[in-house]
Amino acid sequence: MRTDRPQGGADYPRSLGEFQAWFASDADCLDYLEWLRWPDGFVCPHCENPGGWRVADGSFKCAGCKAQTALTAGTLFDRRRTPLTVWFAVCWQFATAKDGVSALAVKRTLQIGSYQTAWAMLHRLRSVLVRPGRELLSGTVEVDETYIGGEEAGLAGGRAKGKKALVVVAVEVRPPKGFGRCRMQIIPDASGRTLHEYITDPNHLCKSGQGTPNCADRGSDGRGGGWGERAAEA
């Protein structure tokens, strides 16, 4: 199995032209996924037995326990309704866009049938970036809250909510002028009680040896600090 770092042009495409040449069909995409998942040949995920054969529907059958495994099973592309070529194109845009990519932009550029499908695809991508068992925030953590959303007619601005989402943000502070990881979560209100519950939840912030979160309040208003069903459509 390879242990060296991935190389552009050999392990992944370096440009849009290479990407389009590599993944012109769903068969090309499946071939690449097989190479990524089992670079040394099929290994059964059920019994870990190496060796098996491909059956008529494209899945693999283990030579040991006889279980069948689809190439996309347990991956981002499992139970998809959209062609793999489109999925790969969305992944490319997601990974290469310097300023991020919106569901509306994906729908327009890839001519996806509905906004909901484009949104669901991006939602899946963002979800798999959350690493299970990730470490909690540590050190000095600054916490604040803000509204996220575009401008709306008839609102005065500032803290006028409208359709915006109220989000609490916690960020690691790395001296002298750096920042580390962050956590964000939608909250029902910006009351001191709500923010305190977020800060003291051990699932969000790291606690010091005395069991107290080392947090710095960045709020300026004296209050303690300044998606599921649609995913199936992809």
Sequence and secondary structure as in RCSB ss.txt:
>XXXX:A:sequence
MRTDRPQGGADYPRSLGEFQAWFASDADCLDYLEWLRWPDGFVCPHCENPGGWRVADGSFKCAGCKAQTALTAGT
LFDRRRTPLTVWFAVCWQFATAKDGVSALAVKRTLQIGSYQTAWAMLHRLRSVLVRPGRELLSGTVEVDETYIGG
EEAGLAGGRAKGKKALVVVAVEVRPPKGFGRCRMQIIPDASGRTLHEYITDPNHLCKSGQGTPNCADRGSDGRGG
GWGERAAEA
>XXXX:A:secstr
   S   BTTTB SSHHHHHHH SSHHHHHHHHHHHH TTS B TTT  B EEE TTS EEETTT  EE TTTTS
TTTT SS HHHHHHHHHHHHH TT   HHHHHHHHT S HHHHHHHHHHHHHHTS TT   B SEEEEEEEEES 
  TT  STT  TT EEEEEEEEEETTTEEEEEEEEE S   HHHHHHHHH TTTB B TTS B EEE  SSSSS 
   GGGGG 
